[in-house]
Amino acid sequence: MARVTVIRGGLVLDAASHAAPAKDILVDGDTIREIGPPGLSAPADATVLDASGRLLMPGLVNAHTHGNGNLAKGMGDRWTLETLINAGAHLNGHRTEEDKYLSCLLGGLEMIRSGTTSCYDLLGESPLPTVDGFHAAARGYAEAGVRALLAPMVGDRNVYTAIPGLLESLPPPLRAHAERY
């Protein structure tokens, strides 16, 4: 049987009335079963959490993240997007499965601290996405307690052809190398 928790006395925002009255919330496993007035009926063996005077809100959703970048935070904070994309393979490439797991575990723990409980992760792997890499990333998020939707970060053009004039601005030996990708 699922574990039942009752959260007592939390302030639940009612946007329609511009108020946040005290309410009790009955949670059965991972499902909110009922929101009601203080003193809401709950099973005798329910875990009771006192939320008096605290605002209760649903978890936040991070709708755009790249879990692969958590181990490289701070390395390109002042770069343009184009510079960051160009350096992405060097910052995040050739990682082990353990690196990918740790990167998403770290990112997941940071999200939980800010109230984010789920995310959409455009996971970048270099040189190519792998099933094992996705399993490692998913394990990191799961251990952090974050629900994650993982999608491979792929593109049909590389940075050199996507940015007008970039390929042409490269010296001939570098241009020849970039044209292969």
C-alpha positions as a printed Julia matrix, in Angstrom:
181×3 Matrix{Float64}:
  0.0    0.0     0.0
  1.2    3.51   -0.82
  2.45   5.69    1.99
 -0.02   8.42    2.97
  1.15  11.87    4.04
 -0.96  14.78    5.21
  0.5   18.27    4.97
 -1.21  20.44    7.57
 -1.86  24.18    7.54
  0.11  25.22    4.46
 -0.88  28.33    2.55
 -2.27  27.33   -0.84
 -2.45  30.09   -3.42
 -5.88  30.62   -4.98
 -5.15  32.86   -7.96
 -8.84  33.52   -8.66
 -9.5   35.03   -5.24
 -6.03  36.56   -4.78
 -5.7   34.78   -1.44
 -3.63  32.01    0.13
 -5.81  30.37    2.78
 -4.48  27.64    5.08
 -5.28  24.19    3.72
 -4.41  20.56    4.37
 -3.18  18.35    1.55
 -3.57  14.56    1.52
 -0.88  12.79   -0.52
 -1.18   9.08   -1.3
  2.17   7.81   -2.56
  3.08  10.35   -5.23
 -0.49  11.52   -5.91
 -2.32  14.45   -4.32
 -5.68  12.93   -3.36
 -7.35  15.89   -1.72
 -6.87  19.54   -0.79
 -9.22  20.67    1.95
 -9.73  22.8     5.02
 -7.48  22.47    8.08
 -8.36  19.31    9.99
 -8.83  17.28    6.78
 -9.52  13.61    7.6
 -6.47  11.38    7.17
 -5.62   7.77    8.06
 -4.34   7.32   11.62
 -0.98   6.01   10.37
 -0.41   8.89    7.93
  2.83  10.85    8.16
  1.99  14.39    9.27
  4.0   17.39    8.08
  3.38  20.78    9.68
  3.49  23.49    6.99
  1.9   26.25    9.07
  2.69  29.66    7.64
  4.47  28.24    4.59
  3.41  28.77    1.01
  2.85  25.46   -0.78
  3.32  25.3    -4.51
  3.81  22.65   -7.17
  7.33  21.81   -8.27
  8.9   23.99  -10.93
  9.73  22.67  -14.41
 13.01  23.43  -16.14
 11.86  23.34  -19.76
 15.33  23.73  -21.32
 18.53  22.34  -19.91
 21.65  20.55  -21.09
 22.72  18.1   -18.38
 25.98  17.4   -20.14
 27.17  20.93  -19.33
 26.99  20.74  -15.52
 30.61  19.68  -15.11
 31.79  22.62  -17.23
 29.87  25.37  -15.43
 31.73  28.64  -15.22
 34.09  27.84  -18.08
 32.28  29.93  -20.67
 30.02  32.28  -18.74
 31.03  35.36  -20.74
 31.07  33.72  -24.16
 28.65  34.34  -26.97
 26.3   31.48  -27.82
 28.29  30.87  -31.01
 31.55  30.56  -29.09
 29.94  28.24  -26.56
 28.46  26.02  -29.29
 31.83  25.9   -31.02
 33.57  24.89  -27.78
 30.87  22.41  -26.74
 32.59  19.32  -28.06
 35.81  20.27  -26.29
 34.08  21.11  -22.97
 31.72  18.14  -22.94
 33.15  15.61  -25.36
 34.51  12.14  -24.8
 33.01  11.83  -21.33
 32.76   8.5   -19.57
 29.4    7.1   -18.51
 30.35   7.97  -14.92
 30.98  11.59  -16.02
 27.53  11.73  -17.66
 25.9   10.25  -14.56
 27.68  12.71  -12.25
 26.88  15.68  -14.5
 23.14  14.96  -14.39
 23.21  14.06  -10.69
 24.85  17.42   -9.94
 22.4   19.3   -12.17
 19.46  17.43  -10.65
 20.54  18.23   -7.09
 20.93  21.91   -7.99
 17.43  21.92   -9.49
 15.88  20.26   -6.42
 17.46  22.93   -4.18
 15.6   25.61   -6.15
 12.24  23.82   -6.17
 12.54  22.33   -9.65
 11.2   18.78   -9.72
 11.25  17.96  -13.44
 13.17  18.95  -16.53
 13.42  18.63  -20.29
 17.06  17.87  -21.04
 18.52  18.25  -24.51
 21.44  16.01  -23.66
 24.52  16.59  -25.76
 27.02  13.79  -26.21
 30.11  14.1   -28.33
 30.94  12.74  -30.74
 27.47  11.05  -30.93
 24.53  10.22  -28.63
 24.66   6.74  -27.06
 22.12   4.53  -25.33
 24.55   3.92  -22.46
 25.12   7.67  -22.07
 21.37   8.25  -21.82
 21.04   5.49  -19.23
 23.83   7.08  -17.17
 22.18  10.53  -17.38
 18.78   9.08  -16.44
 20.31   7.33  -13.43
 21.81  10.65  -12.26
 18.48  12.45  -12.47
 16.63   9.56  -10.82
 19.07   9.49   -7.89
 18.67  13.27   -7.5
 14.89  12.85   -7.39
 14.17  14.81  -10.57
 11.77  13.61  -13.26
 13.56  14.12  -16.56
 12.63  13.85  -20.2
 15.84  13.23  -22.12
 16.22  14.06  -25.8
 19.41  13.85  -27.86
 20.81  17.2   -28.9
 21.37  16.84  -32.63
 21.48  19.17  -35.59
 21.52  18.94  -39.34
 24.16  21.67  -39.64
 27.37  22.32  -37.77
 28.27  25.67  -36.23
 30.58  26.51  -39.16
 27.77  26.32  -41.73
 25.0   27.66  -39.46
 26.69  31.01  -38.82
 26.88  33.02  -42.05
 30.44  33.84  -43.04
 32.13  31.73  -40.34
 33.35  28.96  -42.65
 34.65  31.47  -45.18
 36.52  33.37  -42.45
 38.65  30.38  -41.48
 42.18  29.93  -42.85
 42.23  27.33  -45.67
 43.58  24.38  -43.58
 40.97  24.92  -40.85
 38.24  25.53  -43.43
 39.04  22.17  -45.08
 38.83  20.46  -41.68
 35.54  22.19  -40.73
 33.94  21.36  -44.09
 34.23  17.66  -43.28
 31.85  18.08  -40.34
